[in-house]
Amino acid sequence: MRQGAIILLHAILFIIAIHTPVFAQSSLDSLLRTLPETCKLLMQQRGWPSLSIAIVLDQKIIYSQAFGYADVDKKIPATTNTIYRVASMTKLFNATMLMQLAERGKVNLNDPLIKYIPAYKPKYLPNTGPTTLRQLATHTSGLHVDAAQGFWHYFSNFEWVVSKGKEKIVWGVMKNDLLSTLDKVEIEYTPNMYPHYSNFGFQLLGIALENAAHEPFEKYIKSNILDPLDMRNSDFSLNDEQQNRFAVGYTYLEPDFQRYRAPDWDLSILKYSGGLYSTPEDIARFISFQFRDQSNNDQKILSGDGLRFMHTPQTMRSPESHDTYGIGWAVYEYEGHQVMGHGGGHWGFGSKVEILPDLKLGVVAMTNCNYPQGYLGPDKDLTRIIIEKFIPILEAKKTEPAFNPRNVDLQKYSGRYTVPGDYAHADVQVRDDTLCFSLVEKPQFNAAILPVGLHRFCFAVDPEKNPMFRFSTDDSGKVVNLEFLEFRFKKK
């Protein structure tokens, strides 16, 4: 009797084990508890004054923390509300503006740039067509990394480093000065092939888009992207209260990596390619938006199609970096997953964002320093370390227990559904704890249906359990559509 009881106990334990989710919350909690140690260690190795990170899982910020000092001299600690310059991460918002205007019919991605900037009359390579908005957004225009006038900005950067901060920085050219010289531009690389990163290209894109929108670039970004996403600490200028939360930027110079206060920025034309201020939590909201790419996405910013298009590689893979580009996003493979990312770095600041769309995981990191003689900012190091830790846990989520029909809330599926155009109508109702499907135009067709998977139902009389009925939900989990016989019914 005792032996039988032991055998039964083992059987019960085995059943519990195979039905216990590998994706246990404790595993995620344990990982999050180790992150401060990881961040502090990397800060110590790199000498970052501060580090602020945020981690997103689908629509939720699951971790947000700041370390170190926003102002080293005054010993002002960095917080999750500390504001940083995100530098080139700004290009993601420029690219989003492009897709918005395309969806609204204001521009076409294949429009020639000269349509919006008539002064743009470059010297093209033989047998190449005009520069397009798509080429600018994917770094395949063939333009140099910066405008020719930008040489003196680069040279003054060099002098600032050599003089240990004594020389003044010559900043980028003004917009009108740039426009007056666009007939002298030369295309350096064959367009529509490998991506060649170009700040100049995104500056031209920003100017073109504000001309198409008939609204200043920074005003459009704020009212059409930042505000709808509740990114309240993000803008191209700071008010007095925000200025008090703005981190002091530092530059570390070789050979001893002595710390210098970084020069203040004078953005001019650089605003289009790197002028945004933000916080990791605000960028985390932008990351969550990237995961709202379902066809029933009701966001006013971009449709699901628009988001998916931005995430789709548009270029050949670069032989140097092995990256390709979507619209604004760098796209690459890692451990069997597509990764999208973008970095930013300039005097006094460094930033990095990486996301895994299939796992709906995103990481953003910012710091208030830069190393002009050797990049030691939060590029792929910290974000990749964090991603590596999350991948096995999130992959294990796929081994959660089998679908249990007893746990299905049938009531959420009840309602009237209609084929667009009012060609057919269906009623779904709960009767005697069973979901029933009927056609209004053919009331004799009234069948009980049973759950066989997530939002999947079969006819109760079907021994093969074929999922003939497929429901879909919006981001909040509300049922919005029903597919039957390959036709989509929308819920009233």
TORKE-999846 format. One record per residue (C-alpha): residue in one letter; x, y, z. Coordinates in nm, 2 decimals, padded with zeros to 4 digits. Example, Ala and Ser with C-alpha at 12.3 -4.5 7.8 and 13.67 -1.06 7.14 Angstrom:
! residues 2
(r 'A', (01.23, -00.45, 00.78))
(r 'S', (01.37, -00.11, 00.71))
END
This chain:
! residues 492
(r 'M', (00.00, 00.00, 00.00))
(r 'R', (00.28, 00.24, 00.09))
(r 'Q', (00.47, 00.16, -00.23))
(r 'G', (00.16, 00.23, -00.43))
(r 'A', (00.12, 00.56, -00.26))
(r 'I', (00.48, 00.65, -00.34))
(r 'I', (00.43, 00.56, -00.70))
(r 'L', (00.11, 00.77, -00.71))
(r 'L', (00.29, 01.06, -00.55))
(r 'H', (00.58, 01.05, -00.80))
(r 'A', (00.32, 01.04, -01.08))
(r 'I', (00.15, 01.35, -00.94))
(r 'L', (00.48, 01.53, -00.90))
(r 'F', (00.58, 01.44, -01.26))
(r 'I', (00.25, 01.58, -01.39))
(r 'I', (00.30, 01.90, -01.19))
(r 'A', (00.65, 01.93, -01.32))
(r 'I', (00.56, 01.90, -01.69))
(r 'H', (00.28, 02.15, -01.65))
(r 'T', (00.47, 02.40, -01.45))
(r 'P', (00.58, 02.70, -01.66))
(r 'V', (00.96, 02.72, -01.72))
(r 'F', (00.90, 03.10, -01.75))
(r 'A', (00.85, 03.13, -01.37))
(r 'Q', (00.82, 03.48, -01.24))
(r 'S', (01.09, 03.40, -00.99))
(r 'S', (01.34, 03.35, -01.27))
(r 'L', (01.26, 03.70, -01.40))
(r 'D', (01.28, 03.85, -01.06))
(r 'S', (01.61, 03.68, -00.99))
(r 'L', (01.75, 03.82, -01.31))
(r 'L', (01.63, 04.17, -01.24))
(r 'R', (01.79, 04.15, -00.89))
(r 'T', (02.13, 04.09, -01.05))
(r 'L', (02.12, 04.38, -01.29))
(r 'P', (02.25, 04.65, -01.05))
(r 'E', (02.56, 04.45, -01.00))
(r 'T', (02.61, 04.41, -01.37))
(r 'C', (02.56, 04.78, -01.44))
(r 'K', (02.78, 04.89, -01.16))
(r 'L', (03.06, 04.66, -01.27))
(r 'L', (03.05, 04.79, -01.63))
(r 'M', (03.04, 05.15, -01.50))
(r 'Q', (03.35, 05.09, -01.29))
(r 'Q', (03.53, 04.93, -01.59))
(r 'R', (03.44, 05.21, -01.83))
(r 'G', (03.45, 05.50, -01.59))
(r 'W', (03.10, 05.62, -01.67))
(r 'P', (02.99, 05.91, -01.44))
(r 'S', (02.63, 05.78, -01.46))
(r 'L', (02.43, 05.51, -01.62))
(r 'S', (02.05, 05.50, -01.66))
(r 'I', (01.87, 05.21, -01.82))
(r 'A', (01.52, 05.09, -01.88))
(r 'I', (01.40, 04.75, -01.99))
(r 'V', (01.07, 04.69, -02.17))
(r 'L', (00.87, 04.36, -02.20))
(r 'D', (00.59, 04.43, -02.45))
(r 'Q', (00.39, 04.72, -02.31))
(r 'K', (00.54, 04.73, -01.96))
(r 'I', (00.86, 04.88, -01.83))
(r 'I', (00.98, 04.60, -01.61))
(r 'Y', (01.30, 04.77, -01.49))
(r 'S', (01.42, 05.13, -01.46))
(r 'Q', (01.72, 05.23, -01.26))
(r 'A', (01.99, 05.50, -01.26))
(r 'F', (02.34, 05.48, -01.12))
(r 'G', (02.62, 05.73, -01.05))
(r 'Y', (02.62, 06.11, -01.08))
(r 'A', (02.44, 06.34, -01.32))
(r 'D', (02.68, 06.61, -01.20))
(r 'V', (03.01, 06.46, -01.06))
(r 'D', (03.14, 06.79, -00.92))
(r 'K', (02.82, 06.87, -00.73))
(r 'K', (02.76, 06.51, -00.64))
(r 'I', (02.41, 06.52, -00.78))
(r 'P', (02.29, 06.16, -00.82))
(r 'A', (02.14, 06.04, -01.15))
(r 'T', (01.78, 05.94, -01.13))
(r 'T', (01.53, 05.78, -01.36))
(r 'N', (01.42, 06.13, -01.44))
(r 'T', (01.76, 06.26, -01.54))
(r 'I', (01.76, 06.39, -01.90))
(r 'Y', (02.03, 06.30, -02.15))
(r 'R', (02.10, 06.39, -02.51))
(r 'V', (02.03, 06.08, -02.72))
(r 'A', (02.23, 06.21, -03.02))
(r 'S', (02.18, 05.99, -03.33))
(r 'M', (01.90, 05.80, -03.17))
(r 'T', (01.70, 06.10, -03.29))
(r 'K', (01.71, 05.95, -03.64))
(r 'L', (01.45, 05.69, -03.53))
(r 'F', (01.20, 05.98, -03.48))
(r 'N', (01.30, 06.14, -03.81))
(r 'A', (01.23, 05.80, -03.98))
(r 'T', (00.89, 05.77, -03.80))
(r 'M', (00.80, 06.11, -03.92))
(r 'L', (00.87, 05.99, -04.28))
(r 'M', (00.64, 05.69, -04.24))
(r 'Q', (00.37, 05.90, -04.08))
(r 'L', (00.37, 06.15, -04.37))
(r 'A', (00.38, 05.86, -04.62))
(r 'E', (00.07, 05.70, -04.46))
(r 'R', (-00.11, 06.04, -04.46))
(r 'G', (-00.04, 06.08, -04.83))
(r 'K', (00.20, 06.38, -04.78))
(r 'V', (00.50, 06.20, -04.93))
(r 'N', (00.60, 05.89, -05.11))
(r 'L', (00.91, 05.70, -04.99))
(r 'N', (01.03, 05.69, -05.35))
(r 'D', (00.99, 06.06, -05.41))
(r 'P', (01.31, 06.23, -05.53))
(r 'L', (01.46, 06.46, -05.27))
(r 'I', (01.46, 06.75, -05.52))
(r 'K', (01.08, 06.76, -05.50))
(r 'Y', (01.11, 06.89, -05.14))
(r 'I', (01.45, 07.06, -05.16))
(r 'P', (01.48, 07.22, -05.51))
(r 'A', (01.83, 07.33, -05.43))
(r 'Y', (01.95, 06.97, -05.41))
(r 'K', (02.13, 06.92, -05.74))
(r 'P', (02.42, 06.68, -05.67))
(r 'K', (02.68, 06.53, -05.90))
(r 'Y', (02.55, 06.17, -05.94))
(r 'L', (02.76, 05.87, -06.03))
(r 'P', (02.71, 05.73, -06.38))
(r 'N', (02.39, 05.53, -06.44))
(r 'T', (02.23, 05.62, -06.10))
(r 'G', (01.90, 05.78, -06.04))
(r 'P', (01.79, 06.07, -05.82))
(r 'T', (01.83, 06.06, -05.44))
(r 'T', (01.50, 05.94, -05.28))
(r 'L', (01.35, 05.98, -04.93))
(r 'R', (01.38, 05.60, -04.89))
(r 'Q', (01.75, 05.61, -04.97))
(r 'L', (01.81, 05.88, -04.70))
(r 'A', (01.61, 05.68, -04.44))
(r 'T', (01.81, 05.36, -04.51))
(r 'H', (02.16, 05.52, -04.55))
(r 'T', (02.17, 05.40, -04.92))
(r 'S', (02.18, 05.74, -05.08))
(r 'G', (02.56, 05.72, -05.14))
(r 'L', (02.61, 06.05, -04.95))
(r 'H', (02.92, 06.11, -04.73))
(r 'V', (02.88, 06.07, -04.35))
(r 'D', (02.85, 06.45, -04.32))
(r 'A', (02.82, 06.76, -04.55))
(r 'A', (03.14, 06.88, -04.70))
(r 'Q', (03.12, 07.20, -04.49))
(r 'G', (03.12, 06.97, -04.18))
(r 'F', (03.50, 06.92, -04.23))
(r 'W', (03.57, 07.22, -04.01))
(r 'H', (03.35, 07.08, -03.74))
(r 'Y', (03.54, 06.76, -03.74))
(r 'F', (03.88, 06.94, -03.75))
(r 'S', (03.78, 07.16, -03.45))
(r 'N', (03.68, 06.84, -03.27))
(r 'F', (04.03, 06.72, -03.33))
(r 'E', (04.18, 07.05, -03.21))
(r 'W', (03.97, 07.04, -02.90))
(r 'V', (04.10, 06.69, -02.81))
(r 'V', (04.46, 06.78, -02.89))
(r 'S', (04.44, 07.10, -02.68))
(r 'K', (04.27, 06.92, -02.39))
(r 'G', (03.96, 07.14, -02.43))
(r 'K', (04.13, 07.48, -02.49))
(r 'E', (04.02, 07.52, -02.85))
(r 'K', (03.67, 07.61, -02.93))
(r 'I', (03.44, 07.38, -03.12))
(r 'V', (03.31, 07.49, -03.46))
(r 'W', (02.96, 07.35, -03.49))
(r 'G', (02.76, 07.24, -03.79))
(r 'V', (02.66, 07.48, -04.06))
(r 'M', (02.33, 07.67, -04.05))
(r 'K', (02.04, 07.54, -04.25))
(r 'N', (02.04, 07.82, -04.51))
(r 'D', (02.42, 07.79, -04.55))
(r 'L', (02.37, 07.42, -04.62))
(r 'L', (02.09, 07.48, -04.87))
(r 'S', (02.30, 07.73, -05.06))
(r 'T', (02.57, 07.47, -05.14))
(r 'L', (02.36, 07.17, -05.24))
(r 'D', (02.46, 07.21, -05.60))
(r 'K', (02.81, 07.12, -05.50))
(r 'V', (02.72, 06.78, -05.34))
(r 'E', (02.89, 06.47, -05.48))
(r 'I', (02.75, 06.12, -05.44))
(r 'E', (03.04, 05.90, -05.32))
(r 'Y', (02.90, 05.55, -05.30))
(r 'T', (02.67, 05.35, -05.54))
(r 'P', (02.31, 05.41, -05.42))
(r 'N', (02.07, 05.13, -05.33))
(r 'M', (02.34, 04.88, -05.24))
(r 'Y', (02.53, 04.87, -04.91))
(r 'P', (02.43, 05.11, -04.63))
(r 'H', (02.68, 05.39, -04.57))
(r 'Y', (02.58, 05.58, -04.25))
(r 'S', (02.51, 05.94, -04.32))
(r 'N', (02.42, 06.22, -04.08))
(r 'F', (02.41, 06.44, -04.38))
(r 'G', (02.14, 06.22, -04.54))
(r 'F', (01.92, 06.24, -04.23))
(r 'Q', (01.97, 06.62, -04.21))
(r 'L', (01.84, 06.65, -04.57))
(r 'L', (01.56, 06.41, -04.49))
(r 'G', (01.45, 06.62, -04.19))
(r 'I', (01.45, 06.94, -04.40))
(r 'A', (01.25, 06.77, -04.67))
(r 'L', (00.99, 06.64, -04.43))
(r 'E', (00.93, 06.97, -04.26))
(r 'N', (00.89, 07.12, -04.60))
(r 'A', (00.63, 06.85, -04.69))
(r 'A', (00.45, 06.89, -04.36))
(r 'H', (00.47, 07.27, -04.37))
(r 'E', (00.57, 07.26, -04.00))
(r 'P', (00.91, 07.29, -03.82))
(r 'F', (01.07, 06.95, -03.77))
(r 'E', (01.10, 06.97, -03.39))
(r 'K', (00.74, 07.10, -03.35))
(r 'Y', (00.60, 06.82, -03.57))
(r 'I', (00.80, 06.54, -03.39))
(r 'K', (00.67, 06.67, -03.05))
(r 'S', (00.30, 06.70, -03.15))
(r 'N', (00.28, 06.39, -03.36))
(r 'I', (00.51, 06.14, -03.19))
(r 'L', (00.64, 06.25, -02.85))
(r 'D', (00.31, 06.38, -02.70))
(r 'P', (00.09, 06.09, -02.83))
(r 'L', (00.34, 05.84, -02.67))
(r 'D', (00.34, 06.04, -02.34))
(r 'M', (00.71, 06.11, -02.37))
(r 'R', (00.69, 06.41, -02.14))
(r 'N', (01.07, 06.44, -02.08))
(r 'S', (01.16, 06.44, -02.45))
(r 'D', (01.20, 06.75, -02.67))
(r 'F', (01.45, 06.95, -02.88))
(r 'S', (01.48, 07.22, -02.61))
(r 'L', (01.44, 07.22, -02.23))
(r 'N', (01.24, 07.44, -02.00))
(r 'D', (01.38, 07.56, -01.67))
(r 'E', (01.25, 07.26, -01.47))
(r 'Q', (01.39, 07.01, -01.73))
(r 'Q', (01.72, 07.20, -01.74))
(r 'N', (01.76, 07.13, -01.37))
(r 'R', (01.74, 06.75, -01.45))
(r 'F', (01.97, 06.76, -01.75))
(r 'A', (02.29, 06.57, -01.69))
(r 'V', (02.63, 06.73, -01.72))
(r 'G', (02.82, 06.58, -02.01))
(r 'Y', (03.19, 06.47, -01.97))
(r 'T', (03.46, 06.38, -02.21))
(r 'Y', (03.75, 06.14, -02.13))
(r 'L', (04.08, 06.19, -02.31))
(r 'E', (04.38, 05.96, -02.35))
(r 'P', (04.63, 05.87, -02.24))
(r 'D', (04.50, 05.87, -01.88))
(r 'F', (04.13, 05.92, -01.96))
(r 'Q', (04.12, 06.23, -01.76))
(r 'R', (03.77, 06.38, -01.73))
(r 'Y', (03.69, 06.71, -01.89))
(r 'R', (03.36, 06.89, -01.90))
(r 'A', (03.22, 06.84, -02.25))
(r 'P', (03.15, 07.15, -02.46))
(r 'D', (02.80, 07.27, -02.49))
(r 'W', (02.62, 07.18, -02.81))
(r 'D', (02.52, 07.43, -03.08))
(r 'L', (02.30, 07.20, -03.29))
(r 'S', (02.22, 07.41, -03.60))
(r 'I', (02.18, 07.16, -03.88))
(r 'L', (02.26, 06.87, -03.64))
(r 'K', (01.92, 06.88, -03.48))
(r 'Y', (01.77, 06.67, -03.76))
(r 'S', (02.02, 06.39, -03.70))
(r 'G', (02.09, 06.42, -03.33))
(r 'G', (01.91, 06.69, -03.14))
(r 'L', (01.67, 06.51, -02.92))
(r 'Y', (01.67, 06.52, -02.53))
(r 'S', (01.51, 06.23, -02.35))
(r 'T', (01.52, 05.97, -02.07))
(r 'P', (01.55, 05.59, -02.09))
(r 'E', (01.19, 05.56, -01.96))
(r 'D', (01.06, 05.79, -02.24))
(r 'I', (01.26, 05.59, -02.50))
(r 'A', (01.11, 05.27, -02.34))
(r 'R', (00.76, 05.41, -02.43))
(r 'F', (00.88, 05.44, -02.79))
(r 'I', (01.01, 05.08, -02.77))
(r 'S', (00.67, 04.96, -02.65))
(r 'F', (00.51, 05.13, -02.95))
(r 'Q', (00.73, 04.92, -03.18))
(r 'F', (00.55, 04.61, -03.05))
(r 'R', (00.20, 04.74, -03.14))
(r 'D', (00.23, 04.61, -03.50))
(r 'Q', (-00.09, 04.40, -03.51))
(r 'S', (-00.32, 04.47, -03.81))
(r 'N', (-00.58, 04.60, -03.57))
(r 'N', (-00.34, 04.85, -03.41))
(r 'D', (-00.55, 05.16, -03.32))
(r 'Q', (-00.26, 05.39, -03.26))
(r 'K', (-00.28, 05.73, -03.42))
(r 'I', (00.10, 05.73, -03.48))
(r 'L', (00.15, 05.45, -03.73))
(r 'S', (-00.05, 05.15, -03.86))
(r 'G', (00.07, 04.80, -03.79))
(r 'D', (00.17, 04.78, -04.16))
(r 'G', (00.38, 05.10, -04.12))
(r 'L', (00.56, 04.96, -03.82))
(r 'R', (00.63, 04.63, -03.98))
(r 'F', (00.76, 04.80, -04.29))
(r 'M', (01.00, 05.01, -04.08))
(r 'H', (01.13, 04.69, -03.92))
(r 'T', (01.18, 04.51, -04.25))
(r 'P', (01.54, 04.51, -04.40))
(r 'Q', (01.55, 04.74, -04.70))
(r 'T', (01.92, 04.71, -04.79))
(r 'M', (02.19, 04.46, -04.87))
(r 'R', (02.39, 04.35, -04.57))
(r 'S', (02.70, 04.56, -04.51))
(r 'P', (03.02, 04.36, -04.56))
(r 'E', (03.19, 04.57, -04.29))
(r 'S', (02.92, 04.56, -04.01))
(r 'H', (02.70, 04.28, -04.14))
(r 'D', (02.41, 04.51, -04.06))
(r 'T', (02.12, 04.59, -04.29))
(r 'Y', (01.87, 04.88, -04.24))
(r 'G', (01.50, 04.91, -04.22))
(r 'I', (01.35, 05.26, -04.22))
(r 'G', (01.58, 05.42, -03.96))
(r 'W', (01.65, 05.10, -03.77))
(r 'A', (01.97, 04.90, -03.80))
(r 'V', (01.87, 04.53, -03.83))
(r 'Y', (02.09, 04.23, -03.76))
(r 'E', (02.06, 03.87, -03.64))
(r 'Y', (02.17, 03.74, -03.29))
(r 'E', (02.12, 03.40, -03.15))
(r 'G', (01.85, 03.32, -03.40))
(r 'H', (01.66, 03.64, -03.33))
(r 'Q', (01.61, 03.96, -03.53))
(r 'V', (01.76, 04.25, -03.34))
(r 'M', (01.68, 04.61, -03.42))
(r 'G', (01.89, 04.89, -03.27))
(r 'H', (02.04, 05.24, -03.29))
(r 'G', (02.31, 05.41, -03.10))
(r 'G', (02.39, 05.77, -03.03))
(r 'G', (02.71, 05.94, -02.93))
(r 'H', (02.85, 06.29, -02.93))
(r 'W', (03.03, 06.53, -02.69))
(r 'G', (02.94, 06.43, -02.33))
(r 'F', (02.68, 06.17, -02.41))
(r 'G', (02.63, 05.81, -02.53))
(r 'S', (02.31, 05.61, -02.58))
(r 'K', (02.20, 05.27, -02.72))
(r 'V', (01.87, 05.10, -02.78))
(r 'E', (01.82, 04.73, -02.89))
(r 'I', (01.50, 04.54, -02.92))
(r 'L', (01.40, 04.18, -03.01))
(r 'P', (01.06, 04.21, -03.18))
(r 'D', (00.97, 03.84, -03.16))
(r 'L', (01.03, 03.83, -02.78))
(r 'K', (00.89, 04.19, -02.74))
(r 'L', (01.20, 04.28, -02.53))
(r 'G', (01.37, 04.61, -02.54))
(r 'V', (01.67, 04.77, -02.36))
(r 'V', (01.78, 05.13, -02.36))
(r 'A', (02.09, 05.27, -02.19))
(r 'M', (02.22, 05.62, -02.15))
(r 'T', (02.53, 05.78, -02.00))
(r 'N', (02.67, 06.13, -01.97))
(r 'C', (03.02, 06.08, -02.12))
(r 'N', (03.20, 06.00, -02.44))
(r 'Y', (03.55, 05.88, -02.54))
(r 'P', (03.64, 06.06, -02.87))
(r 'Q', (03.97, 05.86, -02.90))
(r 'G', (03.81, 05.52, -02.86))
(r 'Y', (03.44, 05.44, -02.82))
(r 'L', (03.37, 05.31, -02.48))
(r 'G', (03.00, 05.41, -02.44))
(r 'P', (02.70, 05.18, -02.39))
(r 'D', (02.70, 05.05, -02.74))
(r 'K', (02.63, 04.67, -02.77))
(r 'D', (02.82, 04.59, -02.44))
(r 'L', (02.55, 04.66, -02.18))
(r 'T', (02.24, 04.61, -02.39))
(r 'R', (02.38, 04.29, -02.53))
(r 'I', (02.48, 04.16, -02.19))
(r 'I', (02.12, 04.22, -02.07))
(r 'I', (01.97, 04.07, -02.38))
(r 'E', (02.18, 03.76, -02.34))
(r 'K', (02.04, 03.71, -01.99))
(r 'F', (01.68, 03.75, -02.10))
(r 'I', (01.68, 03.54, -02.41))
(r 'P', (01.67, 03.19, -02.24))
(r 'I', (01.40, 03.30, -01.99))
(r 'L', (01.18, 03.45, -02.26))
(r 'E', (01.24, 03.15, -02.49))
(r 'A', (01.14, 02.92, -02.21))
(r 'K', (00.80, 03.10, -02.20))
(r 'K', (00.72, 02.90, -02.51))
(r 'T', (00.72, 02.58, -02.30))
(r 'E', (00.44, 02.70, -02.08))
(r 'P', (00.18, 02.43, -02.00))
(r 'A', (-00.06, 02.31, -02.27))
(r 'F', (-00.37, 02.51, -02.33))
(r 'N', (-00.65, 02.44, -02.07))
(r 'P', (-01.00, 02.51, -02.21))
(r 'R', (-01.14, 02.53, -01.86))
(r 'N', (-00.95, 02.85, -01.81))
(r 'V', (-01.11, 03.03, -02.11))
(r 'D', (-01.33, 03.33, -02.04))
(r 'L', (-01.61, 03.26, -02.29))
(r 'Q', (-01.80, 03.58, -02.22))
(r 'K', (-01.52, 03.79, -02.37))
(r 'Y', (-01.60, 03.65, -02.72))
(r 'S', (-01.98, 03.71, -02.71))
(r 'G', (-02.12, 03.98, -02.93))
(r 'R', (-02.23, 04.07, -03.28))
(r 'Y', (-01.98, 04.03, -03.56))
(r 'T', (-02.01, 04.18, -03.91))
(r 'V', (-01.83, 04.12, -04.24))
(r 'P', (-01.72, 04.47, -04.37))
(r 'G', (-01.99, 04.60, -04.60))
(r 'D', (-02.26, 04.43, -04.39))
(r 'Y', (-02.26, 04.13, -04.62))
(r 'A', (-02.30, 03.89, -04.33))
(r 'H', (-02.36, 03.90, -03.96))
(r 'A', (-02.29, 03.65, -03.68))
(r 'D', (-02.40, 03.63, -03.32))
(r 'V', (-02.17, 03.47, -03.06))
(r 'Q', (-02.33, 03.39, -02.73))
(r 'V', (-02.27, 03.19, -02.42))
(r 'R', (-02.54, 02.93, -02.35))
(r 'D', (-02.51, 02.67, -02.08))
(r 'D', (-02.14, 02.74, -02.03))
(r 'T', (-02.08, 02.68, -02.40))
(r 'L', (-02.00, 02.93, -02.67))
(r 'C', (-02.25, 02.92, -02.97))
(r 'F', (-02.21, 03.07, -03.32))
(r 'S', (-02.50, 03.15, -03.54))
(r 'L', (-02.55, 03.35, -03.87))
(r 'V', (-02.82, 03.62, -03.85))
(r 'E', (-02.91, 03.57, -04.22))
(r 'K', (-02.93, 03.19, -04.17))
(r 'P', (-03.06, 03.13, -03.82))
(r 'Q', (-03.09, 02.76, -03.86))
(r 'F', (-02.71, 02.76, -03.87))
(r 'N', (-02.65, 02.76, -03.50))
(r 'A', (-02.36, 02.56, -03.37))
(r 'A', (-02.18, 02.50, -03.04))
(r 'I', (-01.80, 02.57, -03.06))
(r 'L', (-01.53, 02.46, -02.82))
(r 'P', (-01.19, 02.63, -02.74))
(r 'V', (-00.89, 02.43, -02.87))
(r 'G', (-00.62, 02.70, -02.84))
(r 'L', (-00.55, 03.06, -02.77))
(r 'H', (-00.85, 03.24, -02.93))
(r 'R', (-00.91, 02.93, -03.14))
(r 'F', (-01.24, 02.73, -03.15))
(r 'C', (-01.37, 02.42, -03.33))
(r 'F', (-01.72, 02.28, -03.39))
(r 'A', (-01.82, 02.08, -03.09))
(r 'V', (-01.91, 01.79, -03.32))
(r 'D', (-01.57, 01.79, -03.49))
(r 'P', (-01.37, 01.49, -03.37))
(r 'E', (-01.05, 01.63, -03.53))
(r 'K', (-01.09, 01.96, -03.34))
(r 'N', (-01.00, 02.18, -03.64))
(r 'P', (-00.99, 02.55, -03.54))
(r 'M', (-01.25, 02.68, -03.78))
(r 'F', (-01.31, 03.00, -03.57))
(r 'R', (-01.02, 03.23, -03.50))
(r 'F', (-01.06, 03.54, -03.28))
(r 'S', (-00.81, 03.82, -03.25))
(r 'T', (-00.76, 04.09, -02.99))
(r 'D', (-00.62, 04.44, -02.96))
(r 'D', (-00.33, 04.54, -02.74))
(r 'S', (-00.55, 04.56, -02.43))
(r 'G', (-00.68, 04.20, -02.49))
(r 'K', (-01.02, 04.30, -02.61))
(r 'V', (-01.17, 04.07, -02.88))
(r 'V', (-01.21, 04.27, -03.20))
(r 'N', (-01.23, 04.02, -03.49))
(r 'L', (-01.34, 03.67, -03.58))
(r 'E', (-01.23, 03.47, -03.88))
(r 'F', (-01.46, 03.21, -04.02))
(r 'L', (-01.42, 03.04, -04.37))
(r 'E', (-01.13, 03.28, -04.44))
(r 'F', (-01.36, 03.58, -04.39))
(r 'R', (-01.30, 03.84, -04.12))
(r 'F', (-01.60, 03.95, -03.91))
(r 'K', (-01.55, 04.27, -03.71))
(r 'K', (-01.70, 04.29, -03.36))
(r 'K', (-01.95, 04.56, -03.32))
END
